[in-house]
């Protein structure tokens, strides 16, 4: 899958040296949460499109761009603030995760975005929170969804 990047992002990526930094912005949301949790990979708060992302140490293994495989990422967050553990404990279904890549020089321009991820298989201890970021795989759904049997469709037989 190809992505279109801004010309300044392309220049930074192809330059032999650059002072431009790319940041990862994470938004954890769920209808049961009073407000989304927003964190940045930067060491200082980042304001992007009117939302303030707070600095929070995390490791993120992004999915690859191969079309043949399902999207799956891995997230490990340092458990320095109990806010995320409390949020994960308080929801009954998997929370949504939005991943955005921006340049520090232009945080309002989203260079890459990964949407529709669900934070699943969450485990945590006193030091870190780990979970899988998955997208529902609709290719595994049966087609057609219903079985055309006399019990379900009596007019066909």
N, C-alpha and C positions, 0 to 999 in steps of 0.2 A: 504494500500500500504506500503510495507516495504522499508526501506532505508538502504543502506550500509554506515556505518560510519568508519572512520579510527580508528585504535586500540587506538590511543592516545585520540581521542574524546570519545570513549566508556569508557575508563578509567576515564576521567574527569567527564562524566555523572554519572557513577556508584560509584564514590568515595564519601565518607561521607563528605570530605572537599577537595577543590581544589582551586588553584590560577589561573586556566585557565579560561579565559573569552570567551564567544561566542559573536560574533559581527554580526549585520545585515547590509548588504551592499545593497543599492538600486541604480539601474541604470534606469533613465528616458530617453527614446530616442524616436525620431520621425524623419522621413526624412526631415521635414521642419526645424528642429533645427540644428544649425551649429555644435554642438557637444553634446554628451549625458551629462546629469546632474548626477553626482555620489555623493552619500552621505553615511555616516557611522553613526552607532549608538554610536560609541566610542567618547570620548571627544577630541581625537587627530586625525590628519589625518592618514588614513590607506592606505598602498600600497598593492594591491592584484593583482597578475598577470600583473604587469606593469601599472595598472590604479590607480591613486590617488583618494581616496574617502575622501571628506571633512566632518568634523564633522557638524552635523545638527540635532537639536532635532526633533524627530518624534515618534509617537506611531503607531505600526503595529499589527493588529489582524490577525494572520496567519490563513489560511484555515485549516480545519481538514482533516484527512486522510481517511475519509470514502468514499469508492468507489461509493456508491449510491447517493451521493450528488454532486452538481456542486461546483467547486472551487470558493470561494469568500473570499476576504480579505478586510479589511478596513484600510485605511491609513489616519493619521492626522499628518500634518507637521506644525510646528510653522512657522509663516510668518515673520521671522526675516530678510529675504533677499528677495527682490522683484524678484529675478531671476526665481523662480519657477512659480510665478503668471504670469510673462511675457511669460514664455515658454508655459504655459497652454493656455493663451490668443492667442498666435501666431499660434497655430496649428489648422487645420480645422477638423481633426479626432482625435480619442482617442490616446494618446501616449502609447507606450509600456513601461512596467515596468518589470524589472528583479530583483528578490529578491534572495540574496545569504546569506547563513549562514557560517561563517568561525570562526576558533579559533584565538584569538589574537596572540597566540604563533606561528601559522603557517597560515598566511592570504592567502597564495597562494593555500592552499588546501581547496576546497569548500566542506563542509560537507553536505549541503542540498541546493537545488536550485529550485526555482519556476519560470518557464518560461512561456511565452505567455500570461502574464497578460496585460490587457488594463486598463488604468486609466480612469474611467467613472464617471458620476454624480458628477463632481467637483464643489464644492462651496467654496468660500473663503471670508474672511473679513480681517480687519486690523491685526488680531491676529493669524489666522490659515487657513490652506488649508485642506479640507477634500475631500476624494473621495473613490469610490469603486474600488477594483481591481478584475476584472472578467476575466474569460476565456470563449471563445465562446463555447456554448453547442451544439455539433453536434448531440447529441442524439435526439434533438427536430426537426431535419430536416426531411422533408417528404421523404419517400422512396417508390417507385422510384421518382426521382426528377421531371420527366416529366409525363404528363398524355398521355397515348397512345390513342389518338383520331384521327379520320380521317383527321382533319385539320393539325395536327402536323406530323402524320405518315400515309400518304395516301396509301402506299404500303402494309400495314398490313391488310387492310380491303377489 
